[in-house]
């Protein structure tokens, strides 16, 4: 048969049979035209202008698009000059409303939503994709949507103690950042001439900035002599840990403390000290 | 990678509200309210200049810090923390983190205050004396409150809500 001509509103009623390839090659349905017929194969592109592709039938694979033969099997949605997003949408039965939609935005984000039952619930009408914005397994960094949720693990930073300070035998000075929360604790002692500041924190662990001097404070106290106790504070702009009033007396053993604060510094680019093996898997155990 | 399951309508794994800084994934709160100036919430008789009473929640960790004076008749409570910022339990040992000082930094009018799980920040044994200057503290604790639906006070410009943006 010959290639039929198609007029707007008309249909192609081709008898595909054995010669379908030649019959349909080059057929272009015009506005509101419709191509309908079952058959076997065709080559070349099927171009439909201002119309849809409807798959009818009730049997096996009656409404299936199947990609056959060797090689890459994919459906490409080619970028066009008009931009916007591409979407796979599910409509109501009468085709009047979108029930659900999977979008691929021009910048490559994939989002899912649904006008009545949402996978990503809109709050205040705003939806945001949860994106991993930073990941560094070496430093333990993981940020989602810009929020730091990673964990440095507990680090032994005894090597950072200032002159005149040491750890009590067998103990450590430990530091950890989990999300934006920092923990520092230790069992330390003073020598004959302890430095005023026993530690300067590495970058990434400073307390959040405060407009005056109400920095994070903690009591450093001796387990051996309860009269020996001094307030220390963490200076938010330098990371120094200094006495509030008077420094701990020289030759004081078993000075114990722990403190926790929030930081808003960038995640450390390298980790201080050494990881403590016994606590390395804290994250896995706790969750 | 599986990014979602349209069948899990009743257990959404992701909640976000940029207005309050909320971001929760799998039920875990990981967002940040930013640093809020809540000096306006001080109880009568407690005075702080703007920005000198700060509150922030990051994940489930809350920071509260202040630098205040007391007037002639300070209230027993310094402030009542709003819902979303209250500690898991009464912080009886908040004295560890409180640094309370008098003018001149010579005499230390240290007093123990506690933060109870109903949000009251109040003294334990004796209140801070009237007309005391430079009453300072900074304390960090955990909360089990749901994320606040509105944020108290005002955002401090120097510490924007997306403190984390510095890290981008």
Interface residues (C-beta under 8 A of the other chain):
Chain A: X100 X110 X112 X114 X117 X118 X119 X120 X121 X123 X124 X126 X127 X128 X130 X133 X134 X143 X144 X145 X146 X147 X148 X149 X179 X180 X181 X207 X208 X209 X210 X211 X212 X213 X214 X215 X216 X217 X218 X219 X231 X233 X244 X245 X259 X260 X261 X262 X264 X265 X266 X267
Chain B: X3 X4 X5 X6 X8 X9 X12 X14 X15 X16 X17 X18 X19 X22 X23 X25 X28 X30 X31 X32 X35 X51 X52 X54 X56 X58 X59 X61 X63 X65 X66 X67 X96 X97 X98 X99 X101 X105 X108 X136 X137 X138 X140 X156 X158 X159 X162 X163 X164 X165 X166 X167 X168
